[in-house]
Amino acid sequence: MSAPSLELIGFSKRFGALAALDDVSVKIEAGAFHALLGENGAGKSTLVKCAMGYYAADQGEILLNGRQIEVRHPRQAHELGLGMVYQHFTLVPNMTVLENFVLSRGDLPAVIDWATERRQLKDFFSTTPFAVPVDTAVGDLAAGQKQKAEILRQLYLKRNLLILDEPTSVLTPDEADEVLSTLKRLTQAGDLTIVTITHKFREVNAFCDTVTVLRRGRLVGTRPTRELDNDTMAEMMVGKRETRSAVEREARTPGKAVLRIEGLSVADHVGQSAVDGLSLEIRAGEIVGIAGVSGNGQRELVETLAGQRHAEGGQVFVHGERYRATRPEMIRHRIACLPEEPLRNACVADMSVAENMALRSFDLADRKSTRLNSSH
């Protein structure tokens, strides 16, 4: 299978009074690594979901390799070789990587030979520069590993035009370069066409051939990446606003210790050591980064501080008081947590934003005060 070209002509889509897309046309050349830029709400995701058949556009035509096609359902898009990696994970959490990959195929036999499928999947992973453990449940993978699995599944299913929605949002820079370099080589070999939705100019400059910018549902323009710099792309995205290319930080002496961790040890989901004897002190006014590739204990550390996981050993102190991550303690100390997968363990996906906000404080006497405190 060779890389196809894709052309979206005159796409418009309304949601009630909102014009999410207004006569947008984009041409993606065969073998291109094409970036789709725009602010949140610019219409990027709406455009690609119309192309994939998840939304029915009010008007618009699709040309695949110059031939007009109709995509009324995602299954039709898949049959034509179009695949999409969404911003939120779509693999089944309680199934293994092997089960997710195999059951995604459209050619399953009546009886599955799992030993053969496992061997073939491992052989496939041997041809890629990154892999994920085939017999691990997806829900037990770190966020970066899940994102790699989502991309690998599309390659495993032999999709030759991939649409990536914020594909590196949960990856470290090194992991992002590893994944995007692999995809770039496939586009250069003529095996794959890539459309990526991103906000990261560094990745656009390093990997993308062409840039299309949307603003408020309308096409601003499509230009080769070599003709653009960061300031020009920012102006195309947001208009002529005052932008700052660098952040000036005022040097100041850190305040007193706010969070102190002493000898913290935490186990992962199978009882193996994820955090081993960690000691750390964070002072008022500091921003402290915890660096490391996926699966090296960052998630378990944050879950412990947020009260979602029990520590095996060690102590934590907040403002000099022993801290066990109970709800009253978090409210009293004004502690809030934004985890790497908010839809999974920080909110209820089927509830509205207002309902989720109310859920945090509806049972407390002083609700107004609590809302203000929890917003810090």
Secondary structure, DSSP 8 states (H G I E B T S, - for coil): -----EEEEEEEEEETTEEEEEEEEEEE-TT-EEEEE--TTSSHHHHHHHHHTSS--SEEEEEETTEEE---SHHHHHHTTEEEE-SS--S-TTSBHHHHHHHT-S---SS--HHHHHHHHHHHHTTSS----TTSBGGGS-HHHHHHHHHHHHHHTT-SEEEEESTTTTS-HHHHHHHHHHHHHHHHTTS-EEEEE---HHHHHHH-SEEEEEETTEEEEEEEGGG--HHHHHHHHH-S----SS---------SEEEEEEEEEEE-TTS-EEEEEEEEEEETT--------TTSSHHHHHHHHTTSS--SEEEEEETTEE----HHHHHHTT-----S-HHHHTS-TTS-HHHHHHHTTTTSSSHHHHHHHHT-
